């Protein structure tokens, strides 16, 4: 891949994923969220008990690209922020541990009406903390609102981590946790 790349090392039992934060173009701001996230592609190699991951950033149109680093462990996720610059990466000194709760349901559930941006990147992401894979939605067209939306199937007896980027005081802020599902 072309563009920037950087590596991190995960200890055993930790799995890190990284998202770059994209600003929505001005012409779409009335209908779509100001920020969306895009998961960075990576390669992985085992080094003893540790996993070395190299992440790739190919869209460096701006001088700086903010990122969110999510490191999943058994029952928590550590959230960290960073900025990729032209020749270096800066990561905040104090990560934020976040303990998430289990959604208890005895039946399969759907998380409904997930909004999409013009490039079909969601403002929210639902992640399975065991595999760190995103729960991919099934797209559908809502004729009442004339919008493309999505439904994500969530399994019973399982926890999920959900986050989105919101603007507060002219800065982006990560809002995370487990989805509140009442079906």
C-alpha positions, -999 to 999 in steps of 0.1 A, spaced: 0 0 0 11 36 -6 10 63 20 20 64 57 24 34 79 33 28 115 36 -3 138 24 -12 173 29 -43 194 0 -59 213 8 -81 243 -9 -115 245 -47 -111 252 -49 -76 236 -62 -68 202 -59 -33 188 -78 -17 160 -73 19 147 -97 43 130 -89 75 112 -114 103 117 -126 120 86 -144 153 84 -175 154 62 -173 177 32 -191 210 37 -218 204 11 -230 173 30 -229 188 66 -267 196 67 -277 160 62 -248 140 76 -226 139 108 -196 162 109 -172 133 115 -170 97 103 -145 70 110 -126 46 87 -109 15 100 -72 14 90 -60 -17 71 -32 -36 88 -8 -65 85 1 -87 114 31 -108 124 37 -128 156 68 -120 176 70 -145 205 38 -140 226 32 -106 211 15 -95 179 32 -67 158 7 -48 137 16 -24 109 -13 0 101 -16 19 68 -29 54 60 -33 61 23 -55 92 25 -32 120 37 -48 150 20 -46 171 52 -15 179 71 -28 161 102 -51 130 104 -67 123 138 -70 87 149 -87 67 176 -69 36 190 -91 9 206 -72 -19 224 -95 -47 234 -88 -70 264 -110 -96 281 -137 -73 295 -125 -38 288 -113 -15 260 -85 11 263 -92 41 242 -64 64 230 -63 93 206 -35 103 182 -26 124 153 -7 113 122 14 140 108 36 142 77 66 125 93 55 113 127 27 101 149 16 116 182 -3 95 207 -19 109 239 1 100 271 -29 89 291 -52 63 275 -87 61 288 -98 26 301 -135 19 294 -153 -10 310 -183 -20 290 -214 -39 301 -230 -69 285 -263 -66 267 -284 -94 280 -309 -108 256 -322 -143 251 -331 -137 215 -312 -124 184 -317 -87 181 -314 -61 154 -299 -26 160 -321 -6 136 -319 25 115 -281 30 114 -275 63 95 -250 63 66 -229 90 51 -227 95 13 -197 72 10 -216 45 31 -192 49 61 -212 49 93 -210 76 120 -213 48 145 -194 15 146 -205 -17 164 -176 -40 173 -175 -75 186 -149 -72 214 -139 -109 212 -129 -108 175 -126 -69 171 -145 -73 139 -172 -47 130 -208 -59 128 -216 -53 91 -251 -40 85 -276 -51 59 -285 -21 38 -320 -12 29 -338 18 14 -363 36 38 -390 49 14 -405 71 42 -374 91 48 -358 85 13 -325 74 29 -302 44 28 -302 28 63 -289 -4 78 -298 -31 103 -271 -49 124 -279 -83 138 -267 -88 174 -264 -122 190 -279 -131 223 -257 -135 255 -230 -114 240 -215 -79 246 -207 -54 219 -187 -21 219 -203 8 201 -187 42 194 -193 73 174 -175 106 169 -194 137 179 -185 174 179 -183 192 212 -168 227 216 -155 226 180 -135 194 187 -143 158 180 -152 135 209 -155 98 210 -187 85 226 -187 48 233 -203 20 252 -228 -8 247 -258 -2 226 -291 2 245 -314 -22 228 -350 -25 240 -369 -48 216 
